[in-house]
Every structure is written in structure tokens, then in C-alpha cells.
């Protein structure tokens, strides 16, 4: 609903809801629960990944600053991307094709502290295809 302007997107509330889902379902043995947990982890990663360039000076970021040099936009972007990579890897560990693909993209590009590592990018792209043979983006 927020994409059509009916609701305002609240990343803090979204993160809280996704964390709640992850905490409830992460240790479950059910495949359905693991799938929901995997999707929630991927969505957590997407929130951090997409916000690294949208609002680097939002209030939540300012509370994490301990030195004046931490106010640099690149430093805040690096922090958010590293958190996104952490969540992508958790989702990847549960067999998420889209997270594997996004990790491949991050390692393929050289942005904000995520070093370009071609062999790692290739590995994640191959895993994206292994997890889901219909992942046409990773096949290309």
C-alpha cells in the first residue's frame, strides 16, 4: 500500500515486524516456517540495502555516532551495507535464490566498502541458479 501512496513506509516498524517473524520461525523445523523466515531475512537486507543511499542522516543513524568523523555519508553507507550483507547471508544460508543473486551483485560492484571480488560474485550467481533454476537474472 505504501508504494501507491496510501501508507507511509516506516522502516523501523518494518524491521521490528521482520525481526519478530525471524525470532519466532528461525529455529522451526517446518519448511514453510523456514521459508517465511528466509523471506523476512531477505526483506531486512533489502531495507538496509535500499536505505544506504536514501536517508543516511536519519535519527537512528545519528544515535550510533561516537565521533565527529562518523558523520561522513560514506561511513554511514558502509555500516548499512554491511548489515545488509549480514542479512543476505543469513537468508542465503536457508537457500534463498534472490539473496544469493543480490550478494553476487554486491561483490561484483565496488561500492561503499564492499570490495569487488569476482570469484565470490560468480560463486553467489551460481548458487542463485542452483537454488532456483528459474532465476533468469543470475543465468544471464
TIMIKE-596760 format. One line per 4 residues: number of its first residue (from 1); for each residue z, x, y of C-alpha. Coordinates in Angstrom, 1 decimal. Example, Ala and Ser with C-alpha at 12.3 -4.5 7.8 and 13.67 -1.06 7.14 Angstrom:
<pts>
1) 7.8,12.3,-4.5 ~ 7.1,13.7,-1.1 .
</pts>
This chain:
<pts>
1) 0.0,0.0,0.0 ~ 0.6,2.9,2.4 ~ -3.0,4.0,2.0 ~ -4.2,0.8,3.6 .
5) -1.6,0.9,6.4 ~ 0.7,-1.9,5.2 ~ 3.6,0.5,4.4 ~ 4.6,3.8,5.9 .
9) 4.7,6.6,3.4 ~ 8.2,8.1,3.1 ~ 8.0,11.4,1.2 ~ 11.8,11.7,1.0 .
13) 12.2,8.3,-0.7 ~ 9.2,9.0,-3.0 ~ 10.8,12.4,-4.0 ~ 14.1,10.6,-4.7 .
17) 12.4,8.0,-6.9 ~ 10.3,10.5,-8.8 ~ 13.4,12.7,-9.4 ~ 15.2,9.6,-10.7 .
21) 12.4,8.9,-13.2 ~ 12.3,12.5,-14.3 ~ 16.0,12.8,-14.8 ~ 16.0,9.6,-16.9 .
25) 13.0,10.3,-19.0 ~ 12.6,14.1,-19.3 ~ 14.8,14.5,-22.4 ~ 13.4,11.4,-24.2 .
29) 11.7,11.8,-27.5 ~ 9.3,8.9,-26.8 ~ 5.7,9.8,-26.0 ~ 5.5,7.0,-23.4 .
33) 8.6,8.3,-21.6 ~ 7.3,11.9,-21.7 ~ 4.0,10.7,-20.2 ~ 5.8,8.9,-17.3 .
37) 8.0,11.9,-16.7 ~ 4.8,14.1,-16.7 ~ 3.2,11.9,-14.1 ~ 6.3,11.8,-11.9 .
41) 6.4,15.6,-12.0 ~ 2.8,15.8,-11.0 ~ 3.4,13.4,-8.2 ~ 6.3,15.5,-7.0 .
45) 4.0,18.5,-7.0 ~ 1.4,16.6,-5.0 ~ 3.9,15.6,-2.4 ~ 4.8,19.3,-1.8 .
49) 1.2,20.4,-2.1 ~ -0.1,17.9,0.4 ~ 2.7,18.3,2.8 ~ 2.4,22.1,3.1 .
53) -0.1,21.7,5.9 ~ 0.6,18.2,7.3 ~ 4.2,18.5,8.7 ~ 5.6,22.0,8.5 .
57) 8.2,21.2,11.1 ~ 9.7,18.0,9.6 ~ 13.5,17.8,9.8 ~ 14.1,18.5,6.1 .
61) 12.4,21.9,6.5 ~ 14.4,22.8,9.6 ~ 17.7,22.4,7.8 ~ 16.6,25.1,5.3 .
65) 16.0,27.7,8.0 ~ 18.6,30.5,8.2 ~ 16.8,32.9,10.5 ~ 14.5,32.5,13.5 .
69) 11.7,34.2,11.7 ~ 11.8,31.4,9.1 ~ 10.3,29.1,11.7 ~ 6.8,30.5,11.1 .
73) 4.4,27.9,9.8 ~ 3.2,30.3,7.0 ~ 6.8,30.8,5.7 ~ 7.4,27.0,5.5 .
77) 4.0,26.5,3.9 ~ 4.8,29.2,1.3 ~ 8.0,27.5,0.4 ~ 6.3,24.2,-0.1 .
81) 3.5,25.6,-2.2 ~ 5.9,27.5,-4.4 ~ 7.8,24.3,-5.0 ~ 4.5,22.5,-5.8 .
85) 3.6,25.2,-8.3 ~ 7.0,24.8,-10.0 ~ 6.5,21.1,-10.4 ~ 2.8,21.5,-11.5 .
89) 4.1,24.0,-14.2 ~ 6.7,21.5,-15.5 ~ 4.1,18.8,-15.8 ~ 1.6,21.3,-17.4 .
93) 4.3,22.1,-20.0 ~ 4.2,18.5,-21.0 ~ 0.4,18.6,-21.4 ~ -0.9,17.3,-18.1 .
97) -4.6,18.0,-17.5 ~ -4.6,17.3,-13.8 ~ -1.6,19.7,-13.2 ~ -3.4,22.4,-15.2 .
101) -6.5,21.8,-13.1 ~ -4.5,22.0,-9.8 ~ -2.8,25.2,-10.9 ~ -6.2,26.6,-11.6 .
105) -7.3,25.7,-8.1 ~ -4.3,27.3,-6.5 ~ -4.7,30.5,-8.5 ~ -8.5,30.5,-7.7 .
109) -7.9,30.4,-4.0 ~ -5.9,32.9,-1.9 ~ -3.8,30.7,0.3 ~ -0.3,31.0,1.7 .
113) 1.4,33.3,-0.7 ~ -0.2,32.1,-3.9 ~ -2.1,35.2,-4.9 ~ -5.7,34.9,-6.2 .
117) -5.5,35.6,-10.0 ~ -8.9,34.9,-11.6 ~ -7.8,35.2,-15.2 ~ -4.9,32.8,-14.6 .
121) -7.1,30.3,-12.8 ~ -9.6,30.5,-15.7 ~ -6.7,30.0,-18.2 ~ -5.5,26.8,-16.4 .
125) -9.0,25.4,-16.1 ~ -9.5,25.9,-19.9 ~ -6.2,24.3,-20.6 ~ -7.2,21.3,-18.4 .
129) -10.2,20.8,-20.6 ~ -8.1,21.3,-23.8 ~ -5.6,18.7,-22.7 ~ -8.2,16.2,-21.7 .
133) -11.8,16.7,-22.8 ~ -12.9,14.2,-20.1 ~ -11.7,16.4,-17.2 ~ -15.2,16.9,-15.8 .
137) -13.9,18.8,-12.7 ~ -12.4,21.5,-15.0 ~ -15.5,21.6,-17.1 ~ -17.8,22.4,-14.2 .
</pts>
